[in-house]
Amino acid sequence: MPPAPKTPMPIRRIAAFTMIEVLVVILIIGIIINFAVISLDIHKPSDTLKTEARRLTSLIELASEEALLRSQLIGIAIDENSYEFLTFDEDQWRPVDDAVFRTRTLPDDIRLELLTEQSTEDANQTETKKPGIVLMTSGESTAFELKISSDLIDNYYRISGAETGTLELDHVENY
């Protein structure tokens, strides 16, 4: 008996995802996770405090350079929860008309405390604001110490300004 003709075996297709399909799914999951993290806006109080301390330090440095370049006195009026940049014009202090040096209000839990020879209470009780910190046209400034603290944490930041115009930002941890 002759051998039976061989019938071809049916080709089995393996069901699997292609590499491109897997990468597209991973990309979509990554985008969804990214939006979820951004929408949660998880900021620790210590991060907010650090951001505000760095921002104020940078603004003081920038204002000092502006005072030097413009040959104009620039002052900073400090309140407990805000600060404002002022210029000396026509024998009085006026708010700076610039978006960068606008009046800034801090978050509710952050406090500023200015330590200088001049009392900030005296400066804020007059009709026109007087600065607690003055940045001179020579690049110098009044000596000051500014404490930036939060009601939510024990640590704070200290900005120290020397008469030579140098600034120092320190993180102070309470023990």
Rosetta blueprint (number, residue, H / E / L):
1 M L
2 P L
3 P L
4 A L
5 P L
6 K L
7 T L
8 P L
9 M L
10 P L
11 I L
12 R L
13 R L
14 I L
15 A L
16 A L
17 F L
18 T L
19 M H
20 I H
21 E H
22 V H
23 L H
24 V H
25 V H
26 I H
27 L H
28 I H
29 I H
30 G H
31 I H
32 I H
33 I H
34 N H
35 F H
36 A H
37 V H
38 I H
39 S H
40 L H
41 D L
42 I L
43 H L
44 K L
45 P H
46 S H
47 D H
48 T H
49 L H
50 K H
51 T H
52 E H
53 A H
54 R H
55 R H
56 L H
57 T H
58 S H
59 L H
60 I H
61 E H
62 L H
63 A H
64 S H
65 E H
66 E H
67 A H
68 L H
69 L H
70 R H
71 S L
72 Q L
73 L L
74 I E
75 G E
76 I E
77 A E
78 I E
79 D L
80 E L
81 N L
82 S E
83 Y E
84 E E
85 F E
86 L E
87 T E
88 F E
89 D E
90 E L
91 D L
92 Q E
93 W E
94 R E
95 P E
96 V L
97 D L
98 D L
99 A L
100 V L
101 F L
102 R L
103 T L
104 R E
105 T E
106 L L
107 P L
108 D L
109 D L
110 I E
111 R E
112 L E
113 E E
114 L E
115 L E
116 T L
117 E L
118 Q L
119 S L
120 T H
121 E H
122 D H
123 A H
124 N H
125 Q H
126 T L
127 E L
128 T L
129 K L
130 K L
131 P L
132 G L
133 I E
134 V E
135 L E
136 M L
137 T L
138 S L
139 G L
140 E L
141 S E
142 T L
143 A L
144 F E
145 E E
146 L E
147 K E
148 I E
149 S E
150 S E
151 D L
152 L L
153 I L
154 D L
155 N L
156 Y E
157 Y E
158 R E
159 I E
160 S E
161 G E
162 A L
163 E L
164 T L
165 G L
166 T L
167 L E
168 E E
169 L E
170 D E
171 H E
172 V E
173 E L
174 N L
175 Y L
